Amino acid sequence: MPRYAQLVMGPAGSGKSTYCATMVQHCEALNRSVQVVNLDPAAEHFNYSVMADIRELIEVDDVMEDDSLRFGPNGGLVFCMEYFANNFDWLENCLGHIEDDYILFDCPGQIELYTHLPVMKQLVQQLEQWEFRVCGVFLVDSQFMVESFKFISGILAALSAMISLEIPQVNIMTKMDLLSKKAKKEIEKFLDPDMYSLLDDSASDLRSKKFKKLTKAICGLIDDYSMVRFLPYDQSDEESINIVLQHIDFAIQYGEDLEFKEPKEHEDDSSSVFDEYFQGQQKE
């Protein structure tokens, strides 16, 4: 039987560890066994138990304190991840060979790991050799994404990870529970965006013709791929968590030997999942 994995990615502070903790609790309520592996060598604490912790192999603090290396925080983290890539046998021993595993990998937030460095791609290839079906889960903070230009920056980061890793990817806007009612209404248009409409809304803020042309080209690139959209993730709403889990399970065909149902948006109108979430919020 295959094994299953989520690579939980996103910028620092996007809520990766909180996502892992709430997803584990949600799965436990469904009587599903889910394990977490911490792959952040700079992590200080997290609210879940782990089956493996990269800090047992190498820590950023130890690297930074090594006088022969003289790395800062970012250089130290990259060194740790490259060391990890050369010692995948440590991870293999930690994971064991249990069939039907479902594991969340809590990854570091440095964007260079998902753009021009090969470490995460090597990890994906290694997991696939171990018969894991892997889905990328890219998180962005919804509080950061309420402005058009910040949204474009976030969507490019998600698209970069998707292209680099070449695996199914579900993009999530986290911390929806922290938004005001006004912000929730504003952010709805960013979940399934019309890039040219967003560009028109922000055109007055662009004074330079060169930047207008560049921004239009970037929006065209994003629109041409037509692959980046976001799901709302509210850790206080079990239905929101379940919708996200359904999409990820569908991407990796978890439980395909069972009577598996596609996510709701595939059965009904594509916007129904968003409408359902926001209508529920309005009633409260």
C-alpha positions in Angstrom: 0.0 0.0 0.0 1.2 3.5 -0.7 2.2 6.0 2.0 1.1 9.6 2.1 2.8 12.9 2.9 2.1 16.6 3.1 5.0 19.0 2.7 3.8 22.0 4.8 5.5 25.0 3.3 5.3 28.8 3.5 7.0 31.9 4.7 8.1 32.3 8.3 5.1 33.2 10.5 2.5 31.9 8.0 1.2 29.3 10.6 2.8 26.1 9.5 3.2 24.6 13.0 -0.3 25.7 14.0 -1.6 24.1 10.8 0.1 20.8 11.7 -1.2 20.9 15.3 -4.8 21.6 14.2 -4.7 19.1 11.4 -3.5 16.4 13.8 -6.3 17.2 16.2 -8.9 17.1 13.4 -7.7 13.8 12.1 -7.7 12.3 15.6 -11.4 13.3 15.8 -11.9 11.3 12.6 -10.0 8.3 14.0 -7.3 8.8 11.4 -3.6 8.3 12.4 -1.4 11.2 11.3 2.2 11.8 12.3 4.3 14.9 12.2 8.0 15.3 11.3 9.8 18.6 12.1 12.2 19.6 9.3 12.9 23.0 10.7 16.4 23.0 12.3 15.7 26.4 13.8 12.4 25.6 15.4 12.1 26.5 19.1 8.8 24.9 20.1 5.6 23.4 18.6 2.3 22.2 20.0 2.4 18.7 18.8 4.4 15.5 19.4 6.7 14.4 16.6 7.8 11.1 15.2 11.1 12.6 14.1 12.8 16.0 14.7 15.6 17.2 12.4 17.2 18.9 15.5 18.2 15.4 16.6 20.4 15.3 13.5 21.6 18.9 13.3 20.6 22.3 14.8 21.1 25.8 13.5 22.5 27.1 16.8 25.2 24.5 16.7 26.2 25.4 13.2 26.3 29.2 14.0 28.5 28.5 17.0 31.0 26.6 15.0 34.0 29.0 14.5 35.2 27.1 11.5 31.9 27.8 9.6 30.9 31.3 10.8 27.4 31.2 9.3 24.6 33.6 10.2 21.0 32.4 10.7 20.1 32.0 7.0 23.4 30.5 6.0 23.3 28.1 9.0 19.8 26.9 8.0 20.8 26.3 4.4 23.9 24.3 5.7 21.6 22.3 8.0 19.2 21.4 5.1 22.1 20.4 2.8 23.5 18.2 5.6 20.1 16.7 6.0 19.9 16.0 2.2 23.2 14.1 2.5 21.8 12.0 5.4 18.4 10.9 4.2 19.1 7.5 5.8 18.5 9.2 9.2 14.9 10.1 8.0 14.4 6.6 6.6 15.2 5.0 9.9 12.9 7.4 11.7 10.0 6.8 9.4 10.3 3.0 9.4 8.4 1.0 6.8 4.8 1.0 8.0 2.3 0.9 5.2 -0.5 3.5 4.9 1.5 6.1 6.8 0.1 9.7 6.7 2.8 12.2 7.6 3.0 16.0 7.8 6.4 17.4 7.2 6.7 20.8 8.9 9.2 22.6 6.7 11.4 25.7 7.2 10.2 29.0 5.9 13.2 30.2 3.9 11.9 30.8 0.3 15.3 30.0 -1.3 14.7 26.3 -0.3 11.8 26.3 -2.8 13.3 28.4 -5.6 16.9 27.8 -6.5 18.2 25.3 -4.0 17.7 21.6 -4.7 17.2 20.3 -1.2 13.4 20.1 -1.1 13.2 18.7 -4.6 15.7 16.0 -3.5 13.4 15.3 -0.5 10.4 14.9 -2.7 12.2 12.5 -5.0 13.4 10.5 -2.0 9.9 10.2 -0.5 8.6 9.1 -3.8 11.2 6.4 -3.9 9.9 5.3 -0.5 6.4 5.0 -2.1 5.0 8.2 -0.6 2.4 10.1 -2.5 3.4 13.7 -1.8 1.3 16.9 -1.8 2.7 20.3 -1.2 0.6 22.5 1.1 1.7 26.2 0.7 0.5 28.5 3.4 0.3 32.3 3.3 -1.0 34.6 6.1 -4.3 36.1 5.1 -3.5 39.2 7.0 -0.6 39.8 4.6 -2.7 39.2 1.5 -5.4 41.8 1.8 -3.6 44.2 -0.6 -3.2 43.5 -4.3 0.6 43.9 -4.5 1.2 41.8 -1.4 -1.1 39.2 -2.9 0.9 39.1 -6.1 4.1 38.6 -4.1 2.5 35.7 -2.2 1.1 34.1 -5.3 4.5 34.2 -7.0 6.1 32.4 -4.0 3.4 29.7 -4.2 3.8 29.3 -7.9 7.6 29.1 -7.6 7.3 26.2 -5.1 4.8 24.5 -7.3 7.0 24.7 -10.4 10.2 23.8 -8.5 8.8 20.7 -6.7 6.6 19.4 -9.5 4.0 17.8 -7.2 0.3 18.5 -6.6 0.0 21.6 -4.4 -2.9 23.0 -2.4 -2.5 26.7 -1.5 -4.0 28.0 1.7 -4.8 31.3 3.3 -4.3 30.8 7.1 -5.4 32.8 10.1 -8.8 33.6 8.6 -10.2 33.6 12.2 -8.0 36.7 12.9 -9.5 38.9 10.2 -12.1 41.5 10.8 -15.5 41.2 9.0 -14.4 44.0 6.6 -11.1 42.2 5.8 -12.9 38.9 5.2 -15.1 40.6 2.7 -12.1 42.1 1.0 -10.1 38.9 0.9 -12.8 36.9 -0.8 -11.8 38.2 -4.2 -8.2 36.9 -3.6 -9.2 33.2 -3.1 -9.9 32.6 -6.8 -8.4 35.7 -8.3 -9.0 37.5 -11.6 -5.5 38.9 -12.0 -6.4 41.6 -14.6 -9.2 42.8 -12.4 -6.8 43.1 -9.4 -4.4 45.0 -11.6 -7.1 47.5 -12.7 -8.1 48.0 -9.0 -4.5 49.0 -8.2 -3.5 50.8 -11.3 -3.8 54.2 -9.7 -1.1 53.3 -7.2 1.4 52.7 -9.9 3.1 55.9 -11.0 5.9 54.5 -13.1 5.0 53.2 -16.6 7.8 50.7 -16.3 6.4 49.2 -13.1 2.9 49.2 -14.7 4.3 47.2 -17.6 6.2 44.8 -15.3 3.2 44.3 -13.1 0.9 43.6 -16.1 3.5 41.0 -17.4 3.6 39.3 -14.0 -0.2 39.2 -13.8 -0.3 37.8 -17.3 2.2 35.0 -16.3 0.0 34.1 -13.2 -3.2 34.2 -15.3 -1.6 32.0 -18.0 -0.7 29.3 -15.6 -4.2 29.4 -14.1 -3.1 27.0 -11.4 -2.9 29.1 -8.3 -5.9 29.6 -6.1 -6.4 29.6 -2.4 -8.5 27.8 0.2 -9.5 29.7 3.4 -8.2 28.0 6.6 -9.9 28.9 9.8 -8.5 26.8 12.7 -11.6 27.5 14.8 -13.9 26.1 12.1 -14.0 22.3 11.7 -15.7 22.6 8.3 -13.0 24.8 7.0 -10.3 22.3 8.2 -12.3 19.4 6.7 -12.6 21.1 3.3 -8.8 21.7 3.1 -8.2 18.1 4.1 -10.6 16.8 1.4 -8.7 18.7 -1.2 -5.3 17.4 -0.1 -6.6 13.8 0.2 -8.1 14.1 -3.3 -4.7 15.3 -4.7 -2.8 12.3 -3.3 -5.8 9.9 -3.7 -5.8 9.0 0.0 -8.1 6.0 0.6 -8.7 5.3 -3.1 -9.6 1.8 -2.3 -12.5 3.2 -0.3 -15.6 5.0 -1.7 -13.7 8.2 -2.2 -15.6 11.4 -2.9 -14.2 14.4 -4.7 -14.1 17.8 -2.9 -17.3 19.7 -2.9 -16.1 22.2 -5.5 -15.8 19.5 -8.1 -19.4 18.4 -7.6 -21.0 21.8 -7.5 -20.1 25.3 -8.7 -16.4 26.1 -8.3 -17.1 29.0 -5.9 -19.4 27.0 -3.6 -16.6 26.1 -1.1 -15.8 29.8 -0.7 -19.5 30.9 -0.5 -20.2 28.2 2.1 -17.4 29.4 4.3 -18.2 33.1 4.1 -22.0 32.6 4.5 -21.3 30.7 7.6 -19.1 33.6 8.9 -21.8 36.1 8.2 -24.4 34.2 10.3 -22.1 34.3 13.4 
